[in-house]
Amino acid sequence: MAGEPIVTVVGNLVADPEPRVSQAGKSWVTFRIASTPRVRDRQTGDWSDGEPLWLGCRAYGEYADNIAASLTKGMRVIIQGRLTQRSYTDNQGQQRTSLDLEVEEVGPSLRFATAQVARGAERGSGGGFGASAGVGTPGEDFGAQGADPGFGNGFEEQPF
């Protein structure tokens, strides 16, 4: 897939990853994230949520198995992958466009959480972070809206 831009996105899983198996017996996983900028209006000083970016994500093979075993809805993750675009017709006959990421790397965001890394059993390297690592502060909900810092365009980023 030469030519697709490689991007890094910080966002929250909006549902648990969906593991799948192809007819050839190969593992793959799909999941969706939402990245919502938190922006401040310089004139009023008010904070608000920007327009969320919704991305479908896919990974294959042992990597897919690690993702399915490690990620759950609401986790804040950092994902790097190849950005792709596809067009389709929805159930109402409307032409739509979807942005997707072919995942190359994924990990927990440690801004609001801690994680414990465990090496993969088969290869002894890489591995994932445990789903029990508690990505997110106990009792805190990092849903799809309002979790990500904002970017320029007349607004300031949210302070730490």
Secondary structure, DSSP 8 states (H G I E B T S, - for coil): -TT--EEEEEEEESS--EEEE-TTS-EEEEEEEEE-EEEEETTT--EEE---EEEEEEEEHHHHHHHHHH--TT-EEEEEEEEEEEEEE-TTS-EEEEEEEEEEEEEE--SS----EE--TTTSS--EE-GGG-SS-TT----SSS-EE---TTEEE---
